[in-house]
């Protein structure tokens, strides 16, 4: 049997019977969009993520856009985010006419460098062309960003903070989930994510009741919500009273049913991923330029297991010849992509981002990776001369 980079079928086989029953129940229930399973999953999600509110949406990119819409982000606004991330992180700013300011990363965690973030904010203020509004910190490869420092900076300059946990939902720092520090945390349920569904989906988490209510409105075409109806008489479905411009970003009931079952085993899978990552580190630390490091007090969900090698592309070819899949996240940082060439870069450029993009390579990682298969992967890496 060939080695899978992420073996989603192994998990499906492991939880197959309750999963099949949950999907059939959702199908037979007939409420296929925003049905009762969505509300059930949102409650489960909030409890797991230590949030007062969780709201499902269509995908992880919409999850990032929803708070920007609520906060009225627009032309002349600056959004600070890393360049070493998937396009979705930086994609949402131009949707609203805002501009990204790309920030460099920490060389160990690959997450946003707080010192460079503050320097970037100060540079934008000094220039006077843009107004700093939002920071989007990314939990890259599954581990939390340095939220205490980033939150402190956001408070000092009056900025909103989004925790983009598309790769990192379930990660913690000193036992706390990112929403403890962020105004809102967003995630993706794309199938390859640690908590993925059988299609597409996303969610936002927050402890702000007013923000949660507004996001509930804009995810369904700007429908009327409870606060809108105070003192107003409207005897029809609130979705037919549109109080603000919104979008269509609802989580499918069947996907919510899938996620209910997956969330039941998620904590155990996080433990398994950490055991696998620790074993990788022990077996590979003397054979590559660097194995992953995790922030002090942090627990990663290991969306990817990423090493560094000075001959990354040759190593990838060698692994492929040995039947071992690999992936490169991300060979071209966002600030070097044609679509974002006119967006801003923090002071002195993004030296760490550019250097890491040339040496990182990710190996197979999933909760069902057995030691025999892992040994094959390790042997293939170690045999590269």
C-alpha positions as CSV (number, residue, x, y, z in Angstrom):
1,X,0.0,0.0,0.0
2,X,1.4,3.4,-1.0
3,X,2.3,6.0,1.7
4,X,-0.3,8.7,1.9
5,X,0.7,12.3,2.7
6,X,-2.5,12.7,4.7
7,X,-4.5,9.4,5.0
8,X,-8.1,10.6,5.3
9,X,-9.5,7.2,4.5
10,X,-7.7,5.6,7.5
11,X,-9.7,8.0,9.8
12,X,-12.9,7.3,7.9
13,X,-12.5,3.6,8.4
14,X,-11.7,4.0,12.1
15,X,-14.9,6.0,12.8
16,X,-16.9,4.7,9.9
17,X,-20.0,3.3,11.5
18,X,-21.0,6.3,13.6
19,X,-20.0,8.6,10.8
20,X,-22.3,6.8,8.3
21,X,-25.2,6.8,10.7
22,X,-24.7,10.6,11.4
23,X,-24.6,11.4,7.6
24,X,-27.7,9.3,7.0
25,X,-29.6,10.9,9.8
26,X,-28.8,14.4,8.3
27,X,-29.9,13.3,4.9
28,X,-33.1,11.7,6.1
29,X,-33.8,14.8,8.3
30,X,-34.1,16.9,5.2
31,X,-32.8,20.2,6.7
32,X,-29.7,20.2,4.5
33,X,-28.7,23.9,5.1
34,X,-28.3,25.2,8.6
35,X,-30.2,22.3,10.0
36,X,-30.2,21.2,13.7
37,X,-26.8,19.5,13.4
38,X,-25.3,22.9,12.6
39,X,-26.4,24.3,15.9
40,X,-25.3,21.2,17.8
41,X,-21.9,21.4,16.2
42,X,-21.5,25.1,16.9
43,X,-22.2,24.4,20.6
44,X,-19.6,21.6,20.6
45,X,-17.1,23.7,18.7
46,X,-17.4,26.6,21.2
47,X,-17.0,24.3,24.1
48,X,-13.9,22.7,22.7
49,X,-12.3,26.0,21.6
50,X,-13.0,27.8,24.9
51,X,-15.3,30.3,23.2
52,X,-18.7,31.7,24.2
53,X,-19.8,31.6,20.5
54,X,-19.0,29.6,17.4
55,X,-20.7,30.1,14.1
56,X,-20.3,27.9,11.1
57,X,-19.8,29.3,7.6
58,X,-19.1,28.0,4.1
59,X,-15.3,27.9,4.2
60,X,-12.2,29.2,6.0
61,X,-11.8,32.2,3.6
62,X,-15.3,33.5,4.3
63,X,-14.5,33.1,8.0
64,X,-11.8,35.7,7.6
65,X,-14.0,38.0,5.5
66,X,-17.0,38.0,7.9
67,X,-15.4,40.1,10.7
68,X,-13.8,42.5,8.2
69,X,-17.2,43.1,6.8
70,X,-18.7,43.7,10.3
71,X,-15.9,46.0,11.2
72,X,-16.4,48.1,8.1
73,X,-12.9,47.6,6.7
74,X,-12.4,49.5,3.5
75,X,-10.1,51.6,1.2
76,X,-7.2,53.2,3.1
77,X,-7.2,50.6,5.8
78,X,-4.1,48.5,6.6
79,X,-4.3,44.8,7.5
80,X,-1.1,43.3,8.9
81,X,-0.5,39.6,8.2
82,X,2.4,37.2,7.5
83,X,3.5,36.6,3.9
84,X,4.5,33.0,4.7
85,X,0.9,31.7,4.6
86,X,-1.7,30.4,2.2
87,X,-3.2,33.0,-0.1
88,X,-6.6,33.1,1.8
89,X,-5.0,35.0,4.6
90,X,-4.0,37.9,2.4
91,X,-6.8,37.5,-0.1
92,X,-9.6,39.1,2.0
93,X,-8.1,42.6,2.4
94,X,-8.4,43.5,-1.3
95,X,-12.0,42.2,-1.3
96,X,-12.8,45.3,0.8
97,X,-10.4,47.7,-0.9
98,X,-7.9,47.5,2.0
99,X,-4.2,46.8,1.7
100,X,-2.0,44.1,3.2
101,X,1.1,45.0,5.1
102,X,3.2,41.8,5.1
103,X,5.1,41.0,8.3
104,X,8.1,38.8,8.7
105,X,8.1,35.5,10.8
106,X,10.0,34.0,13.7
107,X,12.7,31.6,12.3
108,X,11.7,28.7,14.7
109,X,7.9,28.8,14.7
110,X,7.4,30.3,11.2
111,X,4.6,32.5,12.8
112,X,4.4,36.3,12.9
113,X,7.3,38.0,14.5
114,X,5.9,40.5,17.1
115,X,8.8,42.8,16.9
116,X,8.5,43.2,13.1
117,X,4.8,43.6,13.5
118,X,5.2,46.6,15.8
119,X,7.9,48.0,13.5
120,X,5.5,47.6,10.6
121,X,2.6,49.4,12.4
122,X,4.9,52.3,13.3
123,X,6.1,52.6,9.7
124,X,2.5,52.7,8.4
125,X,1.6,55.4,11.0
126,X,4.7,57.4,10.1
127,X,3.9,57.3,6.4
128,X,0.4,58.4,7.0
129,X,-1.1,56.8,3.8
130,X,-2.9,54.0,5.5
131,X,-4.8,53.6,8.8
132,X,-3.8,50.5,10.8
133,X,-7.0,48.5,11.6
134,X,-6.5,44.7,11.9
135,X,-3.8,42.1,12.6
136,X,-4.3,38.6,11.2
137,X,-1.9,36.2,13.0
138,X,-1.7,32.7,11.5
139,X,-1.2,29.5,13.4
140,X,1.0,28.1,10.7
141,X,1.5,24.3,10.5
142,X,-0.7,23.9,13.5
143,X,1.0,25.8,16.4
144,X,-0.2,29.0,18.0
145,X,1.3,32.4,17.3
146,X,2.8,34.5,20.1
147,X,-0.6,35.8,21.1
148,X,0.2,37.5,24.4
149,X,2.8,39.7,22.7
150,X,0.6,40.3,19.6
151,X,-2.4,41.2,21.7
152,X,-0.3,43.6,23.7
153,X,0.8,45.3,20.5
154,X,-2.8,45.4,19.1
155,X,-4.0,47.0,22.3
156,X,-1.3,49.6,22.3
157,X,-2.2,50.7,18.8
158,X,-6.0,50.1,18.9
159,X,-6.1,47.2,16.4
160,X,-8.4,44.3,16.1
161,X,-6.9,40.8,16.2
162,X,-7.9,37.8,14.1
163,X,-6.4,34.4,14.9
164,X,-6.3,32.6,11.6
165,X,-6.4,29.0,12.9
166,X,-7.2,27.4,9.6
167,X,-4.2,25.0,10.2
168,X,-4.3,25.3,13.9
169,X,-7.7,24.9,15.4
170,X,-7.2,22.9,18.7
171,X,-3.7,24.4,19.4
172,X,-3.2,26.0,22.7
173,X,-0.7,28.3,24.5
174,X,-0.4,27.8,28.2
175,X,-3.6,25.8,28.1
176,X,-5.6,28.6,26.4
177,X,-7.0,28.6,22.8
178,X,-6.2,31.5,20.6
179,X,-9.6,33.1,21.1
180,X,-8.5,33.9,24.6
181,X,-6.4,36.7,23.1
182,X,-8.0,37.4,19.7
183,X,-11.2,39.3,19.0
184,X,-12.1,36.5,16.8
185,X,-10.6,33.2,15.8
186,X,-11.3,31.7,12.4
187,X,-10.8,28.2,11.0
188,X,-11.3,26.0,8.0
189,X,-12.8,22.5,7.7
190,X,-11.2,21.8,4.4
191,X,-10.7,18.0,4.3
192,X,-6.9,18.0,4.8
193,X,-7.1,20.1,7.9
194,X,-6.6,18.4,11.3
195,X,-10.4,18.9,11.9
196,X,-11.7,18.6,8.3
197,X,-15.1,17.7,6.9
198,X,-16.1,15.8,3.7
199,X,-16.3,18.9,1.6
200,X,-15.8,22.6,2.5
201,X,-16.7,24.5,5.6
202,X,-15.4,27.0,8.1
203,X,-16.2,28.7,11.4
204,X,-15.6,31.7,13.6
205,X,-15.2,31.8,17.3
206,X,-15.5,34.8,19.6
207,X,-16.3,35.8,23.2
208,X,-18.0,39.0,22.0
209,X,-21.8,38.6,22.0
210,X,-22.4,41.7,19.7
211,X,-19.8,40.6,17.2
212,X,-21.3,37.0,17.1
213,X,-24.7,38.4,16.5
214,X,-23.6,40.6,13.6
215,X,-21.6,37.7,12.0
216,X,-24.7,35.6,12.3
217,X,-26.5,38.3,10.3
218,X,-23.9,38.9,7.5
219,X,-23.3,35.1,6.9
220,X,-27.0,34.9,5.9
221,X,-27.4,38.0,3.6
222,X,-27.5,40.5,6.3
223,X,-30.7,39.1,7.9
224,X,-32.3,40.7,10.9
225,X,-31.1,39.5,14.3
226,X,-32.5,39.9,17.8
227,X,-31.1,43.4,18.4
228,X,-32.4,44.6,15.0
229,X,-36.0,43.5,16.0
230,X,-36.1,45.3,19.3
231,X,-39.0,47.8,19.1
232,X,-39.8,46.7,15.6
233,X,-42.7,44.6,14.4
234,X,-41.9,42.0,11.8
235,X,-44.0,38.8,11.7
236,X,-42.1,37.0,9.0
237,X,-38.8,35.1,8.7
238,X,-36.0,37.4,9.8
239,X,-34.0,36.4,6.7
240,X,-36.4,38.5,4.6
241,X,-35.7,41.6,6.6
242,X,-32.2,42.6,5.5
243,X,-30.6,45.1,7.9
244,X,-27.1,45.2,6.3
245,X,-25.3,44.0,3.3
246,X,-24.2,40.4,3.8
247,X,-23.1,37.3,2.0
248,X,-24.2,33.7,1.6
249,X,-21.9,31.7,3.8
250,X,-23.7,28.9,5.6
251,X,-22.4,25.6,6.8
252,X,-24.1,22.5,5.3
253,X,-26.0,20.3,7.7
254,X,-24.3,17.1,6.4
255,X,-20.8,18.7,6.9
256,X,-21.9,19.6,10.5
257,X,-22.9,16.0,11.1
258,X,-19.5,14.9,9.9
259,X,-17.8,17.4,12.2
260,X,-19.8,16.4,15.2
261,X,-18.3,12.9,14.9
262,X,-14.8,14.1,14.1
263,X,-14.8,16.4,17.1
264,X,-15.5,13.5,19.4
265,X,-12.1,11.9,18.6
266,X,-10.2,15.2,17.9
267,X,-8.5,15.4,21.3
268,X,-7.1,11.9,21.0
269,X,-6.0,12.7,17.5
270,X,-4.1,15.8,18.7
271,X,-2.3,13.6,21.2
272,X,-1.4,11.1,18.5
273,X,-0.1,13.8,16.2
274,X,2.1,15.1,19.0
275,X,3.5,11.6,19.6
276,X,4.2,11.2,15.9
277,X,5.9,14.6,15.7
278,X,8.1,13.9,18.7
279,X,9.2,10.6,17.2
280,X,10.0,12.3,13.9
281,X,12.1,14.9,15.8
282,X,14.1,12.2,17.6
283,X,14.7,10.2,14.5
284,X,15.5,13.2,12.1
285,X,17.2,15.8,14.3
286,X,20.7,14.8,13.3
287,X,19.9,14.3,9.6
288,X,18.3,17.6,8.4
289,X,19.1,21.3,8.9
290,X,16.2,21.7,11.3
291,X,13.3,19.9,12.8
292,X,10.2,21.8,14.0
293,X,10.3,23.8,17.2
294,X,7.2,24.8,19.1
295,X,6.7,28.1,21.1
296,X,7.2,27.7,24.8
297,X,4.0,26.6,26.5
298,X,2.5,25.7,23.1
299,X,0.7,22.6,21.9
300,X,0.5,22.2,18.1
301,X,-2.1,20.2,16.2
302,X,0.6,19.4,13.6
303,X,-1.4,20.2,10.4
304,X,2.0,19.6,8.8
305,X,5.3,18.2,10.0
306,X,7.9,20.5,8.4
307,X,11.7,20.2,8.3
308,X,14.4,22.3,6.7
309,X,17.0,21.1,4.2
310,X,19.4,23.2,2.1
311,X,18.8,20.9,-0.9
312,X,15.0,20.8,-0.5
313,X,14.0,20.2,-4.1
314,X,16.5,17.5,-4.5
315,X,15.3,15.9,-1.3
316,X,11.7,16.0,-2.6
317,X,12.8,14.2,-5.8
318,X,14.6,11.6,-3.8
319,X,11.6,11.0,-1.5
320,X,9.3,10.7,-4.5
321,X,11.6,8.0,-6.0
322,X,11.4,6.2,-2.7
323,X,7.6,6.3,-2.8
324,X,7.4,8.9,-0.1
325,X,5.2,12.0,-0.8
326,X,6.1,15.4,0.4
327,X,4.9,19.0,0.0
328,X,6.3,22.5,0.1
329,X,4.4,25.2,2.0
330,X,5.0,27.8,0.6
331,X,7.6,28.1,-2.2
332,X,6.6,31.7,-3.1
333,X,5.7,34.0,-0.2
334,X,2.6,36.2,-0.8
335,X,4.6,39.4,-1.1
336,X,6.4,37.9,-4.1
337,X,3.1,36.7,-5.8
338,X,1.9,38.7,-8.8
339,X,-1.5,39.4,-7.3
340,X,0.0,41.0,-4.2
341,X,3.0,42.8,-5.7
342,X,1.6,46.2,-5.0
343,X,0.8,45.5,-1.3
344,X,3.2,46.8,1.4
345,X,6.1,45.0,3.2
346,X,7.3,45.8,6.6
347,X,10.6,47.7,7.3
348,X,13.8,46.1,6.1
349,X,11.8,43.5,4.1
350,X,11.0,39.9,4.9
351,X,14.4,38.2,5.1
352,X,13.4,35.3,7.3
353,X,10.3,34.6,5.2
354,X,12.3,34.5,2.0
355,X,15.0,32.3,3.4
356,X,12.6,29.8,4.9
357,X,10.6,29.5,1.7
358,X,13.6,28.0,0.0
359,X,14.4,25.2,2.5
360,X,11.1,24.0,4.1
361,X,9.6,20.7,3.2
362,X,6.7,18.8,4.8
363,X,6.6,15.0,5.4
364,X,3.5,12.8,5.8
365,X,1.5,13.6,9.0
366,X,-1.8,12.4,10.2
367,X,-3.2,10.8,13.4
368,X,-3.2,7.3,11.9
369,X,0.4,7.2,10.8
370,X,1.9,4.0,12.2
371,X,5.5,3.5,13.3
372,X,6.3,1.1,10.5
373,X,5.3,3.6,7.9
374,X,7.0,6.4,9.7
375,X,10.2,4.4,9.8
376,X,10.0,4.1,6.0
377,X,9.7,7.8,5.7
378,X,12.5,8.5,8.1
379,X,14.8,5.9,6.3
380,X,14.1,7.7,3.0
381,X,15.1,11.1,4.4
382,X,18.2,9.7,6.1
383,X,19.3,7.9,2.9
384,X,19.5,11.2,1.0
385,X,23.1,12.1,0.5
